[in-house]
């Protein structure tokens, strides 16, 4: 995967463990969405997977991946902080 960095990272909090994770790139977002996301369905979740994959393929901009990741977090009830962005 490429490293499509985001201008402003997104911090998420695992509801189960309380662990904080800082997501700063599309590759990191895609990794979290595919391997440790609390739900595997939902409109925003599916859109985030598609958009992040498109960004990795160079078809979209990293800001689109970040926005879709935030939408997926809202949909799934994952606590997050946009860290000023």
N, C-alpha and C positions, 0 to 999 in steps of 0.2 A: 504494500500500500504506500501511497505517497504521503507526504506530510503537509497537508493543506492547513496551515496554522490559522487560528482565529485571532483577530485583533483584541478581543476581550474573552478570556476564558469563562467557563460556566462551572460553578462548584455545585455538586450534587451530594445529597446525604442519603445513605442507605437507611431505609426505615427499620430494617431488621437489626442491623449491627450498629448503626449510628456513625459508621465510617464516612469520612469526607473524601471526596475524589474531585480533583480539578481536571476538567476536560478542556483542552486547549487546542485541539485540532480535529479535523474531520475523521482522521484515522482512529483517534481515541474515542470519538463519539460512536463510530461504527462498531468498534470493539465492545463497548459497553452495551449498545443496543442489541447486538447479536449474542453476547455471552452472559450478561448479568442483569438485564432489564427485568423488572418484576412482573411484567405482562408480555405476552407474545401476540397481542392482537390490538386492534384499535386503529381508527383512521389516521390519527397523527403519528402513531408508531410506524405504521406501514409507509406513510409518506416520508418519514424521517429516514427509514432504511433506503428507500428509492433515491431520495435527494442526496443523502450522504454517498451512496454508490455513484451517482452521477457526478458529484464533485470529485470524487477519487478518479473518475474516468476523464476528468477535465471538461465535462459538459456543462457544469454550473459553477457558481462562485461559492467560496467558503462561507460567506455570510448567510447564504441560503441554508446550508447545512446546520449552522448554529441556530438559526431561527426555527428550523424544523425540529431540532433536538430539544429546544425549550418547549415547543408545542407538545412534543411527546412526553416530556417531564410533567407538564401541566395535566395532560390527559391521564397519566398513570398515577398522579398524586405523589410524584417524587419531589421532595423538597429541593429547591435550588436557589442559587444566588447568581445573578448575572455579573457580579464583580465590577460594577461601574459601567457596564456596556449595554 
